[in-house]
Amino acid sequence: MFALNLMNALPDYGWHGPGWFIIIPIFWMLLIIFCIAGFARRRRWTNQSLGAEGVLRERYARGEIDEGEYRQRLEVLRTKMK
């Protein structure tokens, strides 16, 4: 009974109850999750769309192939593309 009187004594400010205190944080959490998922998907898509030269660059950067092999394979790729 005291709680009902207390709620009636407080100003309303147009919020229509305490439900907004649950909905707004859920909205922000969902927004953050969608942003993170979107960036992760974009990054994965970018890595998959590198093509042959991109894969070759990555292998050279990781040290899997040396400079001579990199240049040789790059030349082969570029002549086949023409």
DSSP file with accessible surface (Angstrom, degrees, kcal/mol):
  #  RESIDUE AA STRUCTURE BP1 BP2  ACC     N-H-->O    O-->H-N    N-H-->O    O-->H-N    TCO  KAPPA ALPHA  PHI   PSI    X-CA   Y-CA   Z-CA
    1    1 A M     >        0   0  176      0, 0.0     4,-2.0     0, 0.0     5,-0.2   0.000 360.0 360.0 360.0 -42.7    0.0    0.0    0.0
    2    2 A F  H  >  +     0   0  158      1,-0.2     4,-2.3     2,-0.2     5,-0.2   0.886 360.0  53.7 -63.8 -37.4    2.8    2.3    0.9
    3    3 A A  H  > S+     0   0   64      1,-0.2     4,-2.5     2,-0.2    -1,-0.2   0.891 107.4  50.4 -65.8 -39.3    4.6    1.6   -2.4
    4    4 A L  H  > S+     0   0  114      2,-0.2     4,-2.0     1,-0.2    -1,-0.2   0.916 111.5  47.9 -65.0 -41.5    1.4    2.5   -4.4
    5    5 A N  H  X S+     0   0   97     -4,-2.0     4,-1.4     1,-0.2    -2,-0.2   0.892 111.6  51.0 -64.7 -38.3    1.1    5.8   -2.6
    6    6 A L  H  X S+     0   0   87     -4,-2.3     4,-1.2     2,-0.2    -2,-0.2   0.914 109.6  49.5 -65.3 -43.5    4.8    6.5   -3.2
    7    7 A M  H  < S+     0   0  110     -4,-2.5    -1,-0.2     1,-0.2    -2,-0.2   0.871 111.0  49.9 -63.8 -36.6    4.5    5.8   -6.9
    8    8 A N  H  < S+     0   0  133     -4,-2.0    -1,-0.2     1,-0.2    -2,-0.2   0.791 108.1  54.4 -72.1 -25.8    1.4    8.1   -7.1
    9    9 A A  H  < S+     0   0   80     -4,-1.4    -1,-0.2    -5,-0.2    -2,-0.2   0.745  92.7  86.2 -79.9 -22.2    3.4   10.8   -5.3
   10   10 A L  S  < S-     0   0   96     -4,-1.2     2,-0.0    -3,-0.2     0, 0.0  -0.490  90.3-104.2 -78.6 147.3    6.3   10.7   -7.8
   11   11 A P        -     0   0   77      0, 0.0    -1,-0.1     0, 0.0    -2,-0.1  -0.372  22.9-142.8 -69.0 150.3    6.1   12.8  -11.0
   12   12 A D    >   -     0   0   97     -4,-0.1     3,-1.7     2,-0.1     4,-0.3   0.863  14.0-171.6 -86.5 -40.6    5.3   10.9  -14.1
   13   13 A Y  T 3   -     0   0  185      1,-0.3    -1,-0.1     2,-0.1     0, 0.0   0.700  66.0 -77.9  54.4  15.2    7.4   12.7  -16.8
   14   14 A G  T 3  S+     0   0   48      1,-0.1    -1,-0.3     0, 0.0    -2,-0.1   0.630 102.6 119.3  78.7  12.4    5.7   10.6  -19.5
   15   15 A W    <   -     0   0  133     -3,-1.7     5,-0.3     4,-0.0    -2,-0.1   0.721  62.2-146.0 -83.5 -21.3    7.7    7.4  -19.0
   16   16 A H        -     0   0  151     -4,-0.3     3,-0.3     3,-0.1    -3,-0.1   0.922  58.8 -36.1  58.6  47.9    4.6    5.3  -18.1
   17   17 A G  S >  S-     0   0   34     -5,-0.2     3,-0.7     1,-0.2     4,-0.1  -0.246  83.3 -61.8 103.2 176.6    6.2    3.0  -15.6
   18   18 A P  T >  S+     0   0   87      0, 0.0     3,-1.2     0, 0.0     4,-0.4   0.418  99.2  98.4 -82.5   2.9    9.5    1.3  -15.0
   19   19 A G  T >> S+     0   0   38     -3,-0.3     4,-2.1     1,-0.3     3,-1.4   0.824  74.2  64.1 -60.5 -30.9    9.4   -0.9  -18.1
   20   20 A W  H <> S+     0   0  112     -3,-0.7     4,-2.2     1,-0.3    -1,-0.3   0.799  90.1  66.3 -64.9 -25.8   11.7    1.5  -20.0
   21   21 A F  H <4 S+     0   0  158     -3,-1.2    -1,-0.3     1,-0.2    -2,-0.2   0.715 110.5  36.8 -69.7 -16.9   14.5    0.7  -17.5
   22   22 A I  H <> S+     0   0  112     -3,-1.4     4,-1.6    -4,-0.4    -2,-0.2   0.821 116.7  50.0 -96.6 -42.0   14.5   -2.8  -19.0
   23   23 A I  H  X S+     0   0   93     -4,-2.1     4,-2.6     1,-0.2    -2,-0.2   0.909 105.9  54.2 -68.7 -43.2   13.8   -2.0  -22.6
   24   24 A I  H  X S+     0   0   64     -4,-2.2     4,-2.3     1,-0.2     5,-0.2   0.937 109.5  45.6 -64.3 -46.8   16.5    0.7  -23.1
   25   25 A P  H  > S+     0   0   60      0, 0.0     4,-2.5     0, 0.0    -1,-0.2   0.912 113.1  51.6 -63.4 -35.5   19.4   -1.4  -21.9
   26   26 A I  H  X S+     0   0   81     -4,-1.6     4,-2.6     2,-0.2     5,-0.2   0.926 108.9  51.6 -64.4 -41.2   18.2   -4.4  -24.0
   27   27 A F  H  X S+     0   0  113     -4,-2.6     4,-2.4     1,-0.2    -1,-0.2   0.940 111.6  46.0 -58.4 -48.1   18.1   -2.1  -27.0
   28   28 A W  H  X S+     0   0  137     -4,-2.3     4,-2.4     2,-0.2    -1,-0.2   0.894 111.8  51.3 -66.4 -37.8   21.6   -0.9  -26.5
   29   29 A M  H  X S+     0   0  109     -4,-2.5     4,-2.5    -5,-0.2    -1,-0.2   0.932 111.5  47.5 -64.5 -43.1   23.0   -4.4  -25.9
   30   30 A L  H  X S+     0   0   86     -4,-2.6     4,-2.7     2,-0.2     5,-0.2   0.905 110.8  51.9 -64.1 -40.5   21.3   -5.6  -29.1
   31   31 A L  H  X S+     0   0   71     -4,-2.4     4,-2.2    -5,-0.2    -2,-0.2   0.932 111.4  46.6 -61.6 -43.9   22.7   -2.6  -31.0
   32   32 A I  H  X S+     0   0   98     -4,-2.4     4,-2.6     2,-0.2     5,-0.2   0.923 112.2  50.5 -65.1 -42.5   26.2   -3.3  -29.8
   33   33 A I  H  X S+     0   0  100     -4,-2.5     4,-2.7     1,-0.2     5,-0.2   0.924 110.7  48.9 -63.2 -43.0   25.9   -7.0  -30.6
   34   34 A F  H  X S+     0   0  145     -4,-2.7     4,-2.5     2,-0.2    -1,-0.2   0.892 111.2  50.5 -65.0 -37.3   24.7   -6.3  -34.2
   35   35 A C  H  X S+     0   0   63     -4,-2.2     4,-2.4    -5,-0.2     5,-0.2   0.937 112.1  46.4 -65.4 -45.2   27.6   -3.8  -34.7
   36   36 A I  H  X S+     0   0  110     -4,-2.6     4,-2.4     1,-0.2    -2,-0.2   0.929 114.0  48.2 -63.0 -44.0   30.2   -6.3  -33.5
   37   37 A A  H  X S+     0   0   50     -4,-2.7     4,-2.5    -5,-0.2     5,-0.2   0.907 111.1  51.4 -64.3 -39.1   28.6   -9.1  -35.7
   38   38 A G  H  X S+     0   0   40     -4,-2.5     4,-2.4    -5,-0.2    -2,-0.2   0.921 111.3  46.3 -64.5 -43.3   28.5   -6.8  -38.7
   39   39 A F  H  X S+     0   0  133     -4,-2.4     4,-2.5     2,-0.2    -1,-0.2   0.899 112.7  50.5 -66.7 -38.3   32.2   -5.8  -38.3
   40   40 A A  H  X S+     0   0   47     -4,-2.4     4,-2.4    -5,-0.2    -2,-0.2   0.922 112.3  46.9 -65.3 -42.5   33.2   -9.5  -37.8
   41   41 A R  H  X S+     0   0  174     -4,-2.5     4,-2.6     2,-0.2    -2,-0.2   0.916 112.4  50.2 -65.4 -41.1   31.3  -10.5  -40.9
   42   42 A R  H  X S+     0   0  163     -4,-2.4     4,-2.4    -5,-0.2    -2,-0.2   0.914 111.2  48.6 -63.3 -42.2   32.7   -7.6  -43.0
   43   43 A R  H  X S+     0   0  180     -4,-2.5     4,-2.1     2,-0.2    -1,-0.2   0.918 112.5  47.9 -65.2 -42.9   36.3   -8.6  -41.9
   44   44 A R  H  X S+     0   0  142     -4,-2.4     4,-1.8     2,-0.2    -2,-0.2   0.918 112.1  49.9 -63.7 -41.0   35.7  -12.2  -42.7
   45   45 A W  H  X S+     0   0  165     -4,-2.6     4,-1.3     1,-0.2    -2,-0.2   0.909 109.3  52.0 -65.8 -39.5   34.3  -11.3  -46.1
   46   46 A T  H  < S+     0   0   62     -4,-2.4     3,-0.2     1,-0.2    -1,-0.2   0.909 109.0  50.1 -63.7 -42.0   37.2   -9.0  -46.8
   47   47 A N  H >< S+     0   0   85     -4,-2.1     3,-0.9     1,-0.2    -1,-0.2   0.856 110.5  49.8 -65.6 -33.8   39.7  -11.8  -46.1
   48   48 A Q  H 3< S+     0   0  148     -4,-1.8     3,-0.5     1,-0.2    -1,-0.2   0.748 105.9  57.1 -76.4 -22.1   37.9  -14.2  -48.4
   49   49 A S  T 3< S+     0   0   67     -4,-1.3    -1,-0.2    -3,-0.2    -2,-0.2   0.176  73.8 103.9 -96.3  19.7   37.8  -11.7  -51.2
   50   50 A L    <>  -     0   0   56     -3,-0.9     4,-0.9     1,-0.1     3,-0.2   0.844  68.2-155.2 -68.9 -34.7   41.6  -11.3  -51.4
   51   51 A G  H  >  -     0   0   44     -3,-0.5     4,-2.1     1,-0.2     5,-0.2  -0.247  41.8 -50.4  83.1-175.0   42.1  -13.4  -54.4
   52   52 A A  H  > S+     0   0   50      1,-0.2     4,-2.4     2,-0.2    -1,-0.2   0.906 136.9  50.0 -66.9 -42.4   45.2  -15.2  -55.4
   53   53 A E  H  > S+     0   0   39      1,-0.2     4,-2.6     2,-0.2    -1,-0.2   0.896 110.3  51.4 -65.4 -37.1   47.5  -12.2  -55.1
   54   54 A G  H  X S+     0   0    1     -4,-0.9     4,-2.4     2,-0.2    -1,-0.2   0.909 110.0  48.2 -65.1 -42.0   46.2  -11.5  -51.6
   55   55 A V  H  X S+     0   0   75     -4,-2.1     4,-2.5     2,-0.2    -2,-0.2   0.918 111.8  50.8 -64.0 -40.7   46.7  -15.0  -50.5
   56   56 A L  H  X S+     0   0   10     -4,-2.4     4,-2.3     1,-0.2    -2,-0.2   0.924 109.5  50.2 -63.2 -42.8   50.2  -14.9  -51.9
   57   57 A R  H  X S+     0   0  117     -4,-2.6     4,-2.6     1,-0.2    -1,-0.2   0.910 110.5  50.2 -60.6 -42.5   51.0  -11.6  -50.1
   58   58 A E  H  X S+     0   0   71     -4,-2.4     4,-2.1     2,-0.2    -2,-0.2   0.913 109.7  49.9 -64.2 -41.6   49.7  -13.2  -46.8
   59   59 A R  H  X>S+     0   0   69     -4,-2.5     5,-2.2     2,-0.2     6,-0.8   0.894 112.4  47.8 -63.6 -39.7   51.9  -16.2  -47.2
   60   60 A Y  H ><5S+     0   0   92     -4,-2.3     3,-0.9     1,-0.2    -2,-0.2   0.919 111.1  51.0 -66.3 -41.0   54.9  -14.0  -47.9
   61   61 A A  H 3<5S+     0   0   84     -4,-2.6    -2,-0.2     1,-0.3    -1,-0.2   0.856 109.5  50.3 -65.7 -34.7   54.1  -11.9  -44.9
   62   62 A R  H 3<5S-     0   0  144     -4,-2.1    -1,-0.3    -5,-0.2    -2,-0.2   0.588 116.2-115.8 -79.3 -10.2   53.8  -14.9  -42.6
   63   63 A G  T <<5S+     0   0   59     -3,-0.9    -3,-0.2    -4,-0.6    -2,-0.1   0.640  78.1 127.5  87.3  13.5   57.2  -16.2  -43.9
   64   64 A E  S   <S+     0   0  103     -5,-2.2     2,-0.3    -6,-0.2    -4,-0.2   0.796  77.5  27.6 -72.2 -29.8   55.8  -19.3  -45.6
   65   65 A I  S    S-     0   0    9     -6,-0.8    -2,-0.2    -9,-0.1    -1,-0.1  -0.947  83.4-122.7-129.5 154.4   57.6  -18.4  -48.8
   66   66 A D     >  -     0   0  103     -2,-0.3     4,-2.4     1,-0.1     5,-0.2  -0.321  35.6 -96.3 -89.4 178.8   60.7  -16.4  -49.5
   67   67 A E  H  > S+     0   0   97      1,-0.2     4,-2.8     2,-0.2     5,-0.2   0.891 121.1  52.8 -65.7 -39.5   61.0  -13.3  -51.7
   68   68 A G  H  > S+     0   0   48      1,-0.2     4,-2.3     2,-0.2    -1,-0.2   0.937 112.4  44.2 -61.5 -45.7   62.2  -15.2  -54.8
   69   69 A E  H  > S+     0   0   56      2,-0.2     4,-2.7     1,-0.2     5,-0.3   0.897 112.6  53.7 -66.3 -38.1   59.3  -17.6  -54.7
   70   70 A Y  H  X S+     0   0   32     -4,-2.4     4,-2.5     1,-0.2    -2,-0.2   0.953 111.8  43.6 -60.1 -50.3   56.9  -14.8  -54.0
   71   71 A R  H  X S+     0   0  148     -4,-2.8     4,-2.2     1,-0.2    -1,-0.2   0.882 113.8  51.6 -65.5 -37.8   58.0  -12.8  -57.1
   72   72 A Q  H  X S+     0   0  133     -4,-2.3     4,-2.0    -5,-0.2    -1,-0.2   0.946 113.8  42.5 -63.5 -48.8   58.0  -15.9  -59.3
   73   73 A R  H  X S+     0   0  101     -4,-2.7     4,-2.5     1,-0.2    -2,-0.2   0.872 112.4  54.3 -67.1 -36.6   54.5  -16.9  -58.3
   74   74 A L  H  X S+     0   0   13     -4,-2.5     4,-2.6    -5,-0.3    -1,-0.2   0.914 107.8  50.2 -63.0 -41.8   53.3  -13.3  -58.6
   75   75 A E  H  X S+     0   0  115     -4,-2.2     4,-2.2     2,-0.2     5,-0.2   0.918 110.2  50.3 -62.8 -41.2   54.7  -13.0  -62.1
   76   76 A V  H  X S+     0   0   67     -4,-2.0     4,-1.9     1,-0.2    -2,-0.2   0.932 111.7  48.1 -63.0 -44.1   52.9  -16.3  -63.0
   77   77 A L  H  X S+     0   0   45     -4,-2.5     4,-1.4     1,-0.2    -2,-0.2   0.917 112.2  48.3 -62.9 -43.5   49.6  -15.0  -61.6
   78   78 A R  H  X S+     0   0  113     -4,-2.6     4,-0.8     1,-0.2    -1,-0.2   0.844 110.6  50.2 -69.9 -33.5   49.9  -11.6  -63.4
   79   79 A T  H  < S+     0   0   74     -4,-2.2     3,-0.3     1,-0.2    -1,-0.2   0.852 110.4  50.5 -72.2 -33.5   50.7  -13.2  -66.8
   80   80 A K  H  < S+     0   0  166     -4,-1.9    -2,-0.2    -5,-0.2    -1,-0.2   0.782 105.8  57.0 -72.2 -26.5   47.8  -15.6  -66.5
   81   81 A M  H  <        0   0  127     -4,-1.4    -1,-0.2    -5,-0.2    -2,-0.2   0.735 360.0 360.0 -75.9 -23.2   45.5  -12.6  -65.7
   82   82 A K     <        0   0  206     -4,-0.8    -3,-0.1    -3,-0.3    -2,-0.0   0.369 360.0 360.0 -78.9 360.0   46.3  -10.8  -68.9
